[in-house]
Amino acid sequence: MVLLALFSELQFGLPFFLLSLFYWLYEGLRSPRERRPGELSAYSVFNPQCQALLGTLTAQQLEGEMGYRPLGDR
């Protein structure tokens, strides 16, 4: 926050904020370590056979809970 105040005083607050935002996005999205053997990703497309995590809501489950039926079944 001190740096943001300093750069704001020097009329560089917005560029500093945007560069800081992109830096923290980059740091937050890259993986700091490799996954352990057998550890699943939160995104099922990266798991073997697209295996979903337990408790993941699927489209089929949502349709079933909402009582969705195709037009042909009515």
C-alpha positions as CSV (number, residue, x, y, z in Angstrom):
1,M,0.0,0.0,0.0
2,V,2.9,2.3,0.7
3,L,4.2,1.9,-2.9
4,L,0.8,2.5,-4.3
5,A,0.5,5.8,-2.4
6,L,4.0,6.8,-3.5
7,F,3.3,6.0,-7.1
8,S,-0.1,7.8,-6.9
9,E,1.7,10.9,-5.6
10,L,4.1,10.7,-8.6
11,Q,1.0,10.3,-11.0
12,F,1.9,6.6,-11.8
13,G,-0.7,5.0,-9.5
14,L,-2.8,3.4,-12.3
15,P,0.1,1.9,-14.2
16,F,1.6,0.6,-10.9
17,F,-1.8,-0.9,-9.9
18,L,-2.3,-2.6,-13.3
19,L,1.2,-4.0,-13.4
20,S,0.8,-5.3,-9.8
21,L,-2.5,-6.9,-10.8
22,F,-1.0,-8.8,-13.7
23,Y,2.0,-9.8,-11.6
24,W,-0.2,-11.3,-8.8
25,L,-2.4,-13.0,-11.4
26,Y,0.7,-14.6,-12.9
27,E,2.0,-15.6,-9.5
28,G,-1.4,-17.0,-8.4
29,L,-2.1,-19.0,-11.5
30,R,1.2,-20.8,-11.9
31,S,1.7,-23.9,-10.0
32,P,4.3,-23.6,-7.3
33,R,4.8,-27.4,-7.2
34,E,4.0,-30.4,-9.3
35,R,1.1,-32.6,-8.2
36,R,1.8,-35.7,-6.3
37,P,1.2,-39.1,-7.9
38,G,-2.6,-39.9,-7.7
39,E,-3.5,-36.3,-6.8
40,L,-6.4,-35.1,-8.9
41,S,-6.8,-31.7,-10.5
42,A,-9.8,-29.6,-9.6
43,Y,-10.5,-29.5,-13.4
44,S,-11.7,-32.9,-14.5
45,V,-10.4,-32.5,-18.1
46,F,-6.8,-32.7,-16.7
47,N,-7.5,-36.0,-14.8
48,P,-7.1,-39.5,-16.3
49,Q,-10.3,-40.5,-18.1
50,C,-11.7,-37.0,-17.1
51,Q,-12.5,-38.3,-13.6
52,A,-14.4,-35.8,-11.6
53,L,-13.8,-35.0,-7.9
54,L,-16.2,-36.3,-5.4
55,G,-19.0,-33.8,-4.8
56,T,-18.7,-32.2,-8.3
57,L,-22.1,-31.2,-9.7
58,T,-22.5,-32.5,-13.3
59,A,-24.9,-31.3,-15.9
60,Q,-26.7,-34.7,-15.8
61,Q,-27.1,-34.5,-12.0
62,L,-28.4,-30.9,-12.2
63,E,-31.0,-31.9,-14.9
64,G,-32.1,-34.8,-12.8
65,E,-32.5,-32.7,-9.7
66,M,-34.5,-30.0,-11.6
67,G,-36.9,-32.5,-13.1
68,Y,-35.8,-31.8,-16.7
69,R,-37.2,-34.1,-19.3
70,P,-36.7,-33.9,-23.0
71,L,-39.8,-32.9,-25.1
72,G,-40.2,-36.5,-26.4
73,D,-40.8,-37.9,-22.9
74,R,-43.8,-35.6,-22.1
